[in-house]
Amino acid sequence: MAILKHLLRTLIIIVVGVIGLWCFLWTSIKFGVNPYVVVFTPVVMGLAFAYFSARWHPYWAPISKQAMRLPWTREDGIAMETCVEIAIFAAGYTNKSVYRVSIYESLTRKRTHRRLIGDGVTTLGRFEPGVWFYIHDRFYPRIDGLVCLDVQTCEWRFHQPKSVIELDEDESLKCPRGFVNVIWNGTATQLDLRKIPNCPAAF
């Protein structure tokens, strides 16, 4: 069903784009619009479509691998689960993988929230009250650096950008579970991810 919905969505976007381009060309010819505008506009529309497709394809991609499943119960008693997923989709001649987090109702599988995390991501684990990631590339999530995502809302609970915090992955592998080594404003620091560090989020 998810694959069918994705296919229909893609077809609708293509049809709407073709109709829009045809209407633009017909109107331009009928009213004698400047030829440079006629040529330049479809190029801009094509680039915008390519960006839109690249940006949202992993959000809608129906095929994914589950990397982490976190069950919990909503206030009204409905069983929920937050899933860290690796969305897989075709990008040219290769497959691309992008991390995302989705919240579902456990019984119906109805999705209530979804957030893209990105393709350049280090997953640091789930520690109360959220899931921690280090995001290397901000293209998909619009932010980078050290983040904590709330399990029940998909909202950012903590964020410090790469310009402030640099993850020392090699040293962090040697740390006890729940701790990571970072360079925070030029100073080597060990963070305890079991509690959110006492500093304001940077958005």
PAROSE-102779 format. One record per atom (N, C-alpha, C): atom name; y, z, x. Coordinates in steps of 0.2 Angstrom, whole numbers. Layout:
% residues N
atome | north | up | east
CA | Y | Z | X
...
This chain:
% residues 203
atome | north | up | east
N | -6 | 0 | 4
CA | 0 | 0 | 0
C | 6 | 0 | 4
N | 6 | 4 | 10
CA | 12 | 4 | 14
C | 13 | -2 | 17
N | 8 | -6 | 19
CA | 8 | -12 | 23
C | 11 | -17 | 18
N | 9 | -17 | 11
CA | 12 | -22 | 6
C | 19 | -21 | 5
N | 21 | -14 | 5
CA | 28 | -13 | 4
C | 32 | -15 | 9
N | 30 | -14 | 15
CA | 33 | -17 | 21
C | 34 | -24 | 21
N | 29 | -28 | 19
CA | 29 | -35 | 19
C | 34 | -37 | 14
N | 34 | -34 | 8
CA | 39 | -36 | 3
C | 46 | -35 | 5
N | 47 | -29 | 8
CA | 54 | -27 | 10
C | 56 | -33 | 15
N | 52 | -35 | 20
CA | 54 | -40 | 25
C | 55 | -46 | 22
N | 51 | -48 | 17
CA | 52 | -55 | 13
C | 59 | -55 | 10
N | 60 | -49 | 6
CA | 67 | -48 | 3
C | 73 | -49 | 7
N | 72 | -46 | 13
CA | 78 | -46 | 18
C | 79 | -53 | 20
N | 73 | -57 | 22
CA | 74 | -64 | 24
C | 77 | -68 | 19
N | 74 | -67 | 12
CA | 77 | -72 | 7
C | 84 | -70 | 6
N | 86 | -64 | 5
CA | 93 | -62 | 4
C | 97 | -65 | 10
N | 95 | -65 | 16
CA | 99 | -68 | 22
C | 100 | -75 | 21
N | 94 | -79 | 20
CA | 94 | -86 | 19
C | 99 | -88 | 13
N | 99 | -85 | 8
CA | 103 | -86 | 2
C | 111 | -85 | 4
N | 112 | -79 | 8
CA | 119 | -78 | 10
C | 121 | -83 | 15
N | 117 | -85 | 19
CA | 119 | -90 | 24
C | 121 | -97 | 20
N | 116 | -99 | 16
CA | 117 | -105 | 12
C | 124 | -105 | 8
N | 125 | -99 | 4
CA | 131 | -98 | 1
C | 137 | -99 | 5
N | 137 | -96 | 11
CA | 143 | -96 | 16
C | 144 | -103 | 18
N | 139 | -107 | 20
CA | 140 | -114 | 22
C | 142 | -118 | 16
N | 140 | -118 | 10
CA | 142 | -122 | 5
C | 149 | -120 | 3
N | 151 | -114 | 3
CA | 158 | -112 | 2
C | 163 | -115 | 8
N | 160 | -114 | 14
CA | 164 | -117 | 19
C | 166 | -124 | 19
N | 161 | -128 | 17
CA | 161 | -135 | 17
C | 166 | -137 | 11
N | 165 | -134 | 5
CA | 169 | -135 | -1
C | 176 | -134 | 0
N | 178 | -128 | 4
CA | 185 | -127 | 4
C | 188 | -128 | 11
N | 184 | -132 | 15
CA | 186 | -134 | 22
C | 188 | -129 | 27
N | 184 | -124 | 27
CA | 185 | -119 | 32
C | 185 | -121 | 39
N | 189 | -118 | 43
CA | 189 | -120 | 51
C | 182 | -121 | 53
N | 180 | -126 | 57
CA | 174 | -127 | 60
C | 171 | -122 | 64
N | 176 | -119 | 68
CA | 174 | -114 | 73
C | 172 | -108 | 69
N | 175 | -106 | 63
CA | 173 | -101 | 59
C | 166 | -102 | 56
N | 165 | -108 | 54
CA | 158 | -110 | 52
C | 152 | -109 | 57
N | 154 | -111 | 63
CA | 149 | -110 | 68
C | 148 | -103 | 70
N | 154 | -99 | 71
CA | 154 | -93 | 74
C | 151 | -88 | 69
N | 152 | -88 | 63
CA | 150 | -83 | 58
C | 142 | -83 | 58
N | 138 | -88 | 57
CA | 131 | -88 | 57
C | 128 | -85 | 64
N | 131 | -86 | 69
CA | 129 | -83 | 76
C | 130 | -75 | 75
N | 136 | -73 | 73
CA | 137 | -66 | 72
C | 132 | -63 | 67
N | 131 | -66 | 62
CA | 126 | -64 | 57
C | 119 | -63 | 60
N | 117 | -68 | 64
CA | 110 | -68 | 67
C | 110 | -62 | 72
N | 115 | -61 | 76
CA | 115 | -55 | 80
C | 114 | -49 | 76
N | 118 | -48 | 71
CA | 118 | -42 | 67
C | 111 | -41 | 64
N | 108 | -46 | 62
CA | 101 | -46 | 59
C | 96 | -44 | 64
N | 97 | -46 | 70
CA | 92 | -44 | 75
C | 93 | -37 | 77
N | 99 | -35 | 77
CA | 101 | -28 | 79
C | 98 | -23 | 73
N | 99 | -25 | 67
CA | 97 | -21 | 61
C | 89 | -21 | 61
N | 86 | -27 | 63
CA | 79 | -27 | 63
C | 76 | -22 | 68
N | 79 | -23 | 74
CA | 76 | -19 | 80
C | 77 | -11 | 78
N | 83 | -10 | 75
CA | 85 | -3 | 74
C | 80 | 1 | 68
N | 79 | -3 | 63
CA | 75 | 0 | 57
C | 68 | -2 | 57
N | 65 | -7 | 61
CA | 58 | -8 | 61
C | 54 | -2 | 62
N | 55 | 2 | 67
CA | 50 | 8 | 68
C | 51 | 13 | 62
N | 57 | 13 | 59
CA | 58 | 18 | 53
C | 53 | 16 | 47
N | 52 | 9 | 46
CA | 48 | 7 | 40
C | 41 | 5 | 42
N | 40 | 5 | 49
CA | 33 | 2 | 51
C | 28 | 6 | 48
N | 23 | 3 | 44
CA | 18 | 6 | 41
C | 12 | 9 | 45
N | 11 | 6 | 51
CA | 6 | 8 | 55
C | 8 | 13 | 61
N | 5 | 18 | 61
CA | 7 | 24 | 66
C | 1 | 28 | 68
N | 1 | 31 | 73
CA | -4 | 36 | 76
C | 0 | 43 | 75
N | -4 | 48 | 73
CA | -2 | 54 | 72
C | -3 | 58 | 78
N | 3 | 61 | 81
CA | 3 | 65 | 87
C | 3 | 72 | 86
N | 5 | 74 | 80
CA | 6 | 81 | 79
C | 6 | 82 | 71
N | 2 | 87 | 68
CA | 3 | 89 | 61
C | 4 | 96 | 60
N | 10 | 97 | 57
CA | 12 | 104 | 56
C | 12 | 106 | 48
N | 7 | 109 | 46
CA | 7 | 111 | 38
C | 12 | 117 | 37
N | 15 | 117 | 31
CA | 19 | 123 | 29
C | 20 | 123 | 21
N | 23 | 128 | 18
CA | 23 | 128 | 11
C | 30 | 129 | 9
N | 32 | 124 | 4
CA | 39 | 124 | 2
C | 40 | 130 | -2
N | 47 | 131 | -4
CA | 49 | 137 | -8
C | 46 | 137 | -15
N | 45 | 131 | -18
CA | 42 | 131 | -24
C | 34 | 131 | -24
N | 31 | 132 | -18
CA | 24 | 133 | -18
C | 20 | 126 | -16
N | 24 | 121 | -16
CA | 20 | 114 | -14
C | 19 | 114 | -7
N | 12 | 112 | -5
CA | 10 | 112 | 2
C | 13 | 105 | 5
N | 16 | 106 | 11
CA | 20 | 101 | 14
C | 17 | 100 | 21
N | 18 | 95 | 24
CA | 17 | 94 | 31
C | 22 | 90 | 35
N | 23 | 92 | 41
CA | 28 | 88 | 45
C | 24 | 85 | 51
N | 24 | 78 | 51
CA | 20 | 74 | 56
C | 24 | 71 | 61
N | 23 | 72 | 68
CA | 25 | 68 | 73
C | 21 | 62 | 74
N | 24 | 56 | 73
CA | 20 | 50 | 72
C | 23 | 45 | 78
N | 18 | 41 | 80
CA | 20 | 36 | 85
C | 19 | 29 | 81
N | 25 | 27 | 79
CA | 25 | 20 | 75
C | 24 | 15 | 79
N | 19 | 10 | 77
CA | 17 | 4 | 81
C | 19 | -2 | 78
N | 22 | -7 | 81
CA | 24 | -13 | 78
C | 25 | -18 | 83
N | 25 | -24 | 81
CA | 25 | -30 | 85
C | 32 | -31 | 87
N | 33 | -32 | 94
CA | 40 | -34 | 96
C | 39 | -40 | 101
N | 40 | -46 | 99
CA | 39 | -52 | 103
C | 31 | -52 | 104
N | 29 | -53 | 110
CA | 22 | -54 | 111
C | 18 | -48 | 113
N | 22 | -42 | 112
CA | 18 | -35 | 114
C | 20 | -31 | 108
N | 16 | -25 | 108
CA | 17 | -20 | 103
C | 21 | -15 | 106
N | 26 | -12 | 102
CA | 30 | -7 | 104
C | 29 | 0 | 100
N | 30 | 5 | 104
CA | 28 | 12 | 101
C | 35 | 16 | 101
N | 36 | 19 | 95
CA | 42 | 23 | 94
C | 40 | 30 | 91
N | 42 | 35 | 93
CA | 41 | 42 | 90
C | 46 | 43 | 84
N | 43 | 46 | 79
CA | 47 | 47 | 73
C | 44 | 54 | 70
N | 48 | 57 | 66
CA | 45 | 63 | 63
C | 46 | 62 | 55
N | 40 | 63 | 51
CA | 40 | 62 | 44
C | 38 | 69 | 41
N | 41 | 70 | 35
CA | 39 | 76 | 31
C | 36 | 73 | 24
N | 30 | 75 | 23
CA | 26 | 73 | 17
C | 24 | 79 | 12
N | 23 | 77 | 6
CA | 20 | 82 | 2
C | 12 | 81 | 3
N | 9 | 86 | 4
CA | 2 | 86 | 7
C | -3 | 82 | 2
N | -2 | 84 | -4
CA | -7 | 81 | -9
C | -5 | 74 | -11
N | 1 | 72 | -13
CA | 3 | 66 | -15
C | 5 | 61 | -9
N | 6 | 63 | -3
CA | 8 | 59 | 3
C | 15 | 56 | 1
N | 19 | 59 | -3
CA | 25 | 57 | -4
C | 30 | 59 | 1
N | 33 | 54 | 4
CA | 38 | 56 | 10
C | 44 | 58 | 8
N | 47 | 64 | 10
CA | 53 | 67 | 8
C | 58 | 66 | 14
N | 57 | 66 | 20
CA | 61 | 65 | 25
C | 58 | 61 | 31
N | 62 | 57 | 35
CA | 60 | 54 | 41
C | 66 | 53 | 46
N | 64 | 55 | 52
CA | 69 | 54 | 57
C | 66 | 50 | 63
N | 70 | 45 | 66
CA | 68 | 42 | 72
C | 69 | 46 | 78
N | 65 | 47 | 83
CA | 66 | 51 | 89
C | 67 | 46 | 95
N | 63 | 41 | 95
CA | 64 | 36 | 100
C | 58 | 33 | 104
N | 59 | 29 | 109
CA | 53 | 26 | 113
C | 53 | 29 | 119
N | 59 | 32 | 122
CA | 59 | 35 | 128
C | 59 | 43 | 127
N | 54 | 46 | 125
CA | 53 | 53 | 123
C | 48 | 57 | 127
N | 50 | 63 | 129
CA | 45 | 68 | 131
C | 44 | 73 | 126
N | 38 | 74 | 123
CA | 37 | 79 | 118
C | 35 | 86 | 121
N | 39 | 91 | 120
CA | 38 | 97 | 123
C | 34 | 102 | 119
N | 33 | 101 | 113
CA | 29 | 105 | 109
C | 33 | 109 | 103
N | 29 | 112 | 99
CA | 31 | 115 | 93
C | 32 | 123 | 95
N | 38 | 125 | 94
CA | 39 | 132 | 95
C | 44 | 134 | 90
N | 43 | 140 | 87
CA | 47 | 142 | 81
C | 55 | 142 | 84
N | 59 | 139 | 80
CA | 58 | 137 | 73
C | 57 | 129 | 72
N | 56 | 126 | 78
CA | 56 | 118 | 77
C | 51 | 115 | 82
N | 52 | 108 | 82
CA | 48 | 104 | 87
C | 53 | 102 | 93
N | 52 | 103 | 99
CA | 56 | 101 | 104
C | 54 | 94 | 108
N | 60 | 90 | 109
CA | 59 | 84 | 113
C | 64 | 84 | 118
N | 63 | 79 | 123
CA | 68 | 77 | 128
C | 69 | 70 | 127
N | 74 | 67 | 124
CA | 75 | 60 | 123
C | 79 | 57 | 128
N | 76 | 52 | 131
CA | 79 | 48 | 137
C | 83 | 43 | 135
N | 82 | 40 | 129
CA | 86 | 34 | 127
C | 89 | 35 | 120
N | 95 | 34 | 119
CA | 98 | 36 | 112
C | 98 | 30 | 107
N | 95 | 25 | 109
CA | 96 | 19 | 104
C | 94 | 21 | 97
N | 88 | 24 | 96
CA | 85 | 25 | 89
C | 88 | 31 | 86
N | 88 | 37 | 90
CA | 91 | 43 | 86
C | 98 | 44 | 87
N | 102 | 40 | 91
CA | 109 | 41 | 92
C | 111 | 47 | 96
N | 106 | 50 | 98
CA | 108 | 56 | 103
C | 102 | 56 | 108
N | 104 | 59 | 114
CA | 99 | 60 | 119
C | 99 | 67 | 122
N | 95 | 68 | 127
CA | 95 | 75 | 130
C | 90 | 79 | 126
N | 91 | 86 | 127
CA | 86 | 91 | 124
C | 88 | 92 | 117
N | 83 | 92 | 113
CA | 84 | 93 | 106
C | 78 | 97 | 103
N | 80 | 101 | 97
CA | 75 | 104 | 93
C | 76 | 102 | 86
N | 70 | 100 | 83
CA | 71 | 97 | 76
C | 67 | 102 | 72
N | 71 | 104 | 66
CA | 68 | 109 | 62
C | 62 | 106 | 58
N | 57 | 110 | 58
CA | 51 | 107 | 55
C | 51 | 106 | 47
N | 55 | 110 | 44
CA | 55 | 109 | 36
C | 61 | 105 | 34
N | 66 | 103 | 38
CA | 71 | 99 | 35
C | 73 | 93 | 39
N | 70 | 92 | 45
CA | 71 | 86 | 50
C | 78 | 86 | 52
N | 82 | 92 | 52
CA | 88 | 92 | 55
C | 88 | 95 | 62
N | 93 | 93 | 66
CA | 94 | 95 | 73
C | 96 | 102 | 73
N | 92 | 107 | 76
CA | 94 | 114 | 77
C | 97 | 115 | 83
N | 96 | 111 | 88
CA | 98 | 111 | 95
C | 99 | 105 | 98
N | 104 | 104 | 102
CA | 105 | 97 | 105
C | 110 | 98 | 111
N | 108 | 96 | 117
CA | 112 | 96 | 123
C | 111 | 89 | 126
N | 116 | 85 | 127
CA | 115 | 78 | 130
C | 112 | 78 | 137
N | 110 | 72 | 139
CA | 108 | 71 | 146
C | 113 | 72 | 151
N | 119 | 71 | 149
CA | 125 | 73 | 154
C | 126 | 80 | 155
N | 123 | 84 | 151
CA | 123 | 92 | 152
C | 116 | 94 | 154
N | 111 | 92 | 151
CA | 104 | 95 | 153
C | 100 | 89 | 156
N | 97 | 90 | 162
CA | 92 | 85 | 164
C | 85 | 88 | 165
N | 80 | 86 | 162
CA | 74 | 89 | 162
C | 70 | 87 | 169
N | 68 | 93 | 172
CA | 64 | 92 | 178
C | 56 | 92 | 176
N | 54 | 86 | 174
CA | 47 | 85 | 171
C | 42 | 88 | 176
N | 42 | 86 | 182
CA | 37 | 88 | 187
C | 36 | 96 | 187
N | 42 | 99 | 188
CA | 42 | 106 | 188
C | 40 | 110 | 182
N | 42 | 106 | 176
CA | 40 | 109 | 169
C | 33 | 109 | 168
N | 29 | 104 | 171
CA | 22 | 104 | 170
C | 19 | 110 | 173
N | 22 | 114 | 178
CA | 19 | 120 | 181
C | 21 | 126 | 177
N | 26 | 125 | 172
CA | 28 | 131 | 169
C | 23 | 134 | 164
N | 23 | 140 | 162
CA | 19 | 143 | 156
C | 21 | 139 | 150
N | 17 | 139 | 145
CA | 18 | 135 | 139
C | 24 | 139 | 136
N | 29 | 134 | 133
CA | 35 | 137 | 130
C | 41 | 137 | 135
N | 40 | 136 | 141
CA | 46 | 136 | 146
C | 46 | 129 | 149
N | 53 | 127 | 150
CA | 54 | 121 | 154
C | 59 | 122 | 159
N | 59 | 118 | 165
CA | 64 | 118 | 170
C | 69 | 113 | 169
N | 75 | 114 | 169
CA | 81 | 109 | 168
C | 86 | 110 | 173
N | 90 | 105 | 174
CA | 96 | 106 | 177
C | 102 | 106 | 172
N | 105 | 112 | 171
CA | 110 | 113 | 166
C | 117 | 113 | 169
N | 121 | 108 | 168
CA | 128 | 108 | 171
C | 127 | 109 | 179
N | 122 | 106 | 182
CA | 122 | 106 | 189
C | 118 | 112 | 192
N | 116 | 117 | 187
CA | 112 | 123 | 189
C | 105 | 123 | 187
N | 100 | 124 | 192
CA | 93 | 124 | 190
C | 92 | 130 | 185
N | 89 | 129 | 179
CA | 88 | 134 | 174
C | 81 | 134 | 171
N | 78 | 139 | 169
CA | 72 | 139 | 166
C | 73 | 141 | 159
N | 72 | 137 | 154
CA | 73 | 138 | 147
C | 67 | 141 | 143
N | 67 | 145 | 139
CA | 62 | 148 | 134
C | 63 | 144 | 128
N | 58 | 139 | 126
CA | 59 | 136 | 120
C | 56 | 139 | 114
N | 54 | 145 | 115
CA | 51 | 149 | 109
C | 57 | 152 | 105
N | 63 | 152 | 108
CA | 69 | 154 | 105
C | 75 | 149 | 107
N | 79 | 147 | 102
CA | 84 | 142 | 103
C | 89 | 146 | 108
N | 91 | 142 | 114
CA | 96 | 145 | 118
C | 103 | 146 | 115
N | 106 | 151 | 117
CA | 112 | 153 | 114
C | 118 | 149 | 116
N | 119 | 143 | 113
CA | 125 | 139 | 115
C | 126 | 134 | 109
N | 132 | 132 | 108
CA | 133 | 127 | 102
C | 130 | 121 | 103
N | 128 | 118 | 97
CA | 125 | 111 | 98
C | 130 | 106 | 99
N | 129 | 101 | 103
CA | 134 | 96 | 105
C | 132 | 89 | 101
N | 136 | 87 | 96
CA | 135 | 81 | 93
C | 141 | 77 | 93
